[in-house]
Amino acid sequence: MKITSLCYIENNNKYLLLNRNKKENDENKGKYIGIGGKFKEGESPFDCVKREVFEETGLKIESPIYKGIVTFVSDQYGTE
């Protein structure tokens, strides 16, 4: 099972989403999704989401708010 982070950045009731369009075999190709990615070994959820937000947007977030755990189950792409 893949362990990943997912972050929704909200400002004035608007959300920053990414349009996935670079990787040819991306399971999210063509979709608008929140920001996130795979944990590195030994990384905390907060460290992972802060790193992924910076890598994908250039934004530095200081205090992300933990909201919960989501499990995606797919016969095609595996469980995440």
Residue pairs with C-beta under 8 A, 6 or more apart in sequence:
1 78
1 79
1 80
2 38
2 78
2 79
2 80
3 38
3 39
3 80
4 36
4 37
4 38
4 39
4 48
4 80
5 36
5 37
5 39
5 45
5 48
5 49
5 52
6 33
6 34
6 35
6 36
6 49
6 70
7 34
7 35
7 36
7 49
7 52
7 53
7 61
7 64
8 15
8 16
8 17
8 34
8 35
9 15
9 16
9 35
9 53
9 57
9 59
9 61
10 16
15 34
16 35
16 57
17 32
17 33
17 34
18 32
18 33
18 34
18 35
18 56
18 57
19 30
19 31
19 32
20 26
20 28
20 29
20 30
20 31
20 32
20 33
21 29
21 30
23 29
27 74
27 76
27 77
35 49
35 52
35 53
35 56
35 57
36 48
36 49
36 52
37 48
37 52
37 55
37 56
38 48
39 45
39 48
40 48
40 51
43 51
45 66
46 64
46 66
49 61
49 64
50 60
50 61
50 64
53 59
53 60
53 61
53 64
54 60
54 61
71 79
71 80
72 79
72 80
73 79
74 80
